[in-house]
Amino acid sequence: MNKKKTHISLLFLIALITAGQVKAQSLKSVINKAFENAEQQSLLMAKKYENQQGRFPRSFEGGKDTSSDSRWWCSGFFPGSLWYLYENNKNEEVLKYAKLYTDRVEREKYTTDNHDVGFMLYCSFGNGLRITGEERYKEVLLTGAKSLATRYDANVGLIRSWDHNTAVWQYPVIIDNLMNLELMLWAANYSKDESFKKIAISHADKSLVHHFRPDYSSYHVVSYDKKTGVPHKKQTHQGAADDSAWSRGQSWGLYGYTYLYRETKDKRYLEQAKHIANFLINHPQMPKDFIPYWDYNAPQIPNTTRDASAATVMASALIELSDFVDAKLKKKYMQVVDKQIRTLASDEYTAKLGENGDFILKHSTGAFPFKSEIDAPLTYADYYYLEALTRLKKRL
């Protein structure tokens, strides 16, 4: 009898393991197909803008392409997408275009009039350096970090995000700005100049205190008094209301404190990331497929647009965050990621070859209150999708 029970238990265990392997293989299949589609689509995009000097894809609205030059904050995302595609498949044609579009961003290493230098340079040159070790890219990144550092005011303790709307904001800092601190931390490690790290940590710490509400949702913009260094106005500029949770902003916060923990091992950042993840995953307005509406408090829910870009940033962050938590949380995070990736890779969100202005994903929302890029493809949605696919593939 005992032998029989043991035999049955062993068969049951083998069945469970096999089921897990089939599921893992199935997700691998989803990822491989997603990469295949993305490479084909992105090569069409690369060729479309190849001879348009200095131009980058931005979106596709009303059946028309919209593009930008390197000054637009999104200029680093398309070359970054090409780097992830090259990393996956080592296609020499993709490498050619990754280098071409990365070089188009180089002039932004001298940019001092906005905070987006990290997005511009670290997504393009940063990935290029990581994948190829190209020495020339180091100078570009270090120069860019020095430019970004000029926007730091020691009295306020933060990097200033914007210079406009001075009638309302004295020293505006947006939640997105957390994403640019990774460039500063890289510069500190590379140059051994600790001033870069001090700036990044000061910004991260002060944002942790002032940007988040008790439920761990975040404001979009916090403006600081330049004399006292304390907040005088808190708003959600691109959200439904000042007290609402703009979905992409929540994902920026999750991603930011996750990599800040990776780079510093400061447990405060890990706890913050876990709290934000809990807020998002358990939010009553989060859809079952975990592709958020453009704002978690949008009054039109469920009759309003989703934001695939918020989902891709969230997925990429959760994959990394799962490396730093216990087995129970890891499983929870990865179950969410599984649903997100499968949904994004489906026909509902993945464009057919040659459609959607040659962008990979559909159904993102840029700035709903300003009627800009609503239910449209966005270059950063594609970028963080490919980053999430890359991270996930390495972990399976």
N, C-alpha and C positions, 0 to 999 in steps of 0.2 A: 504493500500500500504506500509506504513512504517513497519507494522508488518511483511508483507511478505518479505520485504528487510532484515529486522532484522533476520528473520528465515533463509533466504538464506545465509546471512553473517555468522550466527552461524554454519550452516552446513559446510560452506567453512572452517571456523576456525577449526572445529572438524576434518575435512578431513586433514587439514595441520598438526594438532597435531598428528593424527593417522599415517600419512605418516612418520612423524619424529620418532614416536615410533617404527614403523616397521623397519625403517632404523637402529635405535639404536639397536633393538633386533637382526637385521641381523648382525651387527658388533659384537654384543655379541656372536652370534653363531659362527662367524669366529674366534673370540678369544678363545672360549671354545674348538673348534675343534683343533685350533693350539696348545693349551696347552696339549690336549689329545695326539696328535701326538708327540709333543716334549717330553712328559714324557716317552712314550713307547720307543722312539728312544734313549733317554738319559740313560734309564735303560740298554739298550743293550750295550751302550758305557761304562757305569760304570762297568758292569760285565766283559766286555772284558779286562779292565785294572786292575781289582780288585786284581789279584794275580801277577801283574807286579810291583814289589816293587818300589814305588816312581815315577811312570810314569803317564803322563797326555796326553790326546789327543791334537794334534796340527793341523793336516790337513789330507787330503786324496788325494794323487796325483798319477796319472798313475795306478790306481787300487790298490794302496798300502797305508797302514796306515803310518802316520808319527807322532811320539810322542816326548815328551821331559821329562826331569826331572824338578824339581822345579826351577832350575836356569833360565830357559827360561822365558821371560817376560810375557808369556801368562799363566803361571801355575795357576793363581788364577781364571781364567775364567770358567773352567769346574765346580769346586766346587761352584762358584757363580751361575752358571746356575742351579745346583741342589737345591740350596737354594731357588731360585725363583720358581722352580717347587714344592718344598715342601710347600712354602708359599701359593701357589695356591690350592693345593689339599690335603695337610696334609697326604700324603702317607708315612707310617713309613719306607718302604723300601727305598724311596728316601732320607729320613732323615738319615738313616744309611750310605748311600753312601756320602751324603753331609758332614757328620762328618769325614768320612774316608779320602776323598780327601782334605778336608780343613786341616786336620792334616798333610798331606804330604807337605803342603806349609810352615809349621811353621818355619823351619830353615831359611827361608828368612827374618825373623825379624832381623837377624844380618847382612844382606847384606848392604854393603857400597860402592860397586864398580859400581853401576848403579842407575838410577833414578826410576826404575820400581817397587819399593817396594810398592807403592800405588796400582798399578794394581794387584800385587801379593796378598797383604794382605787385602786391603779394599774390594775387590770384593769377597773374600772368608770369612775371619774372620769378616769383617765388616758386611756383610749380615747375617752371622751366629749370630753375637751379636744382630743385629737389630731384628731378627726373634725369637730367643730363649732366649736372655738375658744371655747367658752363661758367667759367670764371668771370666773364664780362658781366654777368647778371648780378654779381655781388656788389659791384660799384653802383649799379642802378638802384638796388634796394637800399643800400646804405645812404646814398644821397637822398633818396625819397624819405627815409626815416628822419634825416636831418631837417628836411623841409617840413615834415609833419610836426616835428618838435617845436618849430617856431610858433605854432598855434597854441602852445601850452602857456598858461599864466600861473605862476607859482602861487600867487595870492588866492586865486580861485581853486587851484589844484586839479584842473581839468583841461583837456584839449577842446578848444572852441570848435563847434561844428559849423555854424553858418555865420555870415557877416551881414545878411540882409534883414529886413524888417526890424530895424533898430528902434522904431517907435514903440514896439511891443517888447522886444527881447533885448536885454543888456548883454548877456553872455550865454547864448543858447547851446545846449548840449543835447544831442538826440541819442536814443538808445542804440541806434545803428552804429554809433561811434565806437562801441565796444569791439566791433569786428576789426577795427584798424589797429588795435593794440598789439596784435600778433606780429605785425611788422616791426613795432618798437622792441618787442621781446627778442625777435630774431636779431635786430641790430645790436642789442646789448650783448647777446651771446657771441656774435661774430666779431664785433669791434672791441669787446671787453670794456666798453664804456658804460658804466652802471647808470648814467644819467637817463638813458633810454628806458631802462627798467623802472627807475624811480617814477618817471612820468607815467608809464603804463599802470603801475600799481596804484599810484595816487588817483588816477582816473577811475580805475576799476573799483577802488574802495569807496570813493565818494559817490559814484553811481549806485553802488550797492545800498548805500544809506538813503539817498534822496530820490532815486528813480523808481523805487518799488513801493507798492502799497502793502498793507498787512496780509493780503491774500496771495502775494507774490506776483500779481500782475504788474505791469509797468506802464508809466506814462511814456509818451513819445518824446516830448520836449520838456526839459527842465531848464529854465533860464535863471542864471545866478546874478546876484548883485555884484558888480565888479569891485566894489570897495570892501564889502563884508565877506564875500565868498559864500553867502548863503542863498538858497533859492528864493526868488521873488515871484515866480510864476511856474505853474506846472500844467501842461496841456497835452492833448493827443491830437496833433496837427492833422494826421492822415487817417484818424479813426472816426468812429461814429459820434463820439462826444469826448470831452476832456477826461471823464472818469471811466471811459470804456477801455477794453483790451483789444487794441489793434493787433490783428493776428500776426503779421510779419514781425512787428516789434517784439512780441513775446518770443518768437523764434530766435530773433537776434540775441535776446538776453540769454536764452538757454544755450545757444552756441557759444556766446562770449565767455560765460563763466565756466563752461566745460573745458574749453582750451586753456583758459587761465589757470584752472586747476592742473591740467596736464603740464603746463610750463613752470608753475611755481610750487605745486604740491601744497598750496595753502588750503586747508580743509574748509575754510569759510566759503571759498568759491565752489567747492564740491557740494556743500550743503545748499548753497544758493541754486545751483543748477538742478539739484534733486527737487527742491521746492518748486521751481518753475516747471519742471517736467510733470510733477504731480498736479499742478494747477491746470496744465494743458490737457493731459491725458484724461483727467476726471471732470473736465468742464462740462456742465450739462448741455451746452450748445455745441460740443464737439461732435461732428457726424461719426457714424459707426465706422466709416472707412478712414477716419483720421485725416481727411483733407479739409482744413478749416474754412469756414466762411471768412470773408475779408476782415471782419471784426467779430469777436466773440459776443459782443453786445449789440450787434446791428439790429435795429428794430424790425427789419423786413424778414429776418430769419423765419422759415426756411426759403423764402422767396427772394433770395439775393445771391450774389455771386460768391463762388469759392475763391481761394487763393492758393493755387498749386505751389507758388513760390514759398509761401509760409510752410507748407508741408515738406518741401524738399530741404529747407534749412533745418526744420525740426527733425526730420529723419536722419540727416547727416550728423546732427548733434547727438541724438539718442544713441546712434551706433557707437560713437566714441564714448559717451557717458556710460554705456553698458560695460566698458572695460574697467570702470572705477568703482563699481557697486557690487553688492552681494548677489548671490545666485538668483534670489527671488526677484529682486528689482531688475536684474539683467534680463530674465525671462520676460518680465512685463514689458520692458522697453522694446525688446526685440519682437515681441508679438505685435506691438504697435507698428514698428518699422515694416514688418512683413506685410501688414495690411496696406500701409502707405505705398510701398514699392509695387505691390501687385496691382493696386488701383492705378497708380501713375503709369505703369507699363501696359495698362489695358487700352483698348481702342477708344475708350471714353476720354482719356487724357493724352495718349500718344498719337501724334499726327501721322498720317500716311505720307509716304515718300513724295516730296514735291509739293505738299500742301502746307498750310499754316505758315506761309512765308519762309519755309525751310527751318523753322524752329522745331525743337523736339516735342515740347509739351504745350498743351492747350490749357485754357481756363485759369489764368492767373489774374490778379488784380493789382494794378500799380497804385493809383491814388483815387479811391472811390469818391471822396468828397469833392474832388476837383475834376471829376468825369474824365480821368486820364487812364488809359490802358486798362479798361474794364473788360473782364472776360477775354483776355488777350494773352498771347505768348509773351514771355519776358526772358531776356538773356540770362538773368541771374537765377531764374527757375531752372533753366537747363543746366547751368553750372553746378548748382548744389545737388541737383538730381544725379549728375555724373559723379560728383564727389561721393554722394551716398552709395551709389552703385559700386564705386571703387572700394570704399571702406567695407561694404558688406561682402563683396566678393572675396576680399582678403581674410575675412573671418569665418567663411563657410568651409 
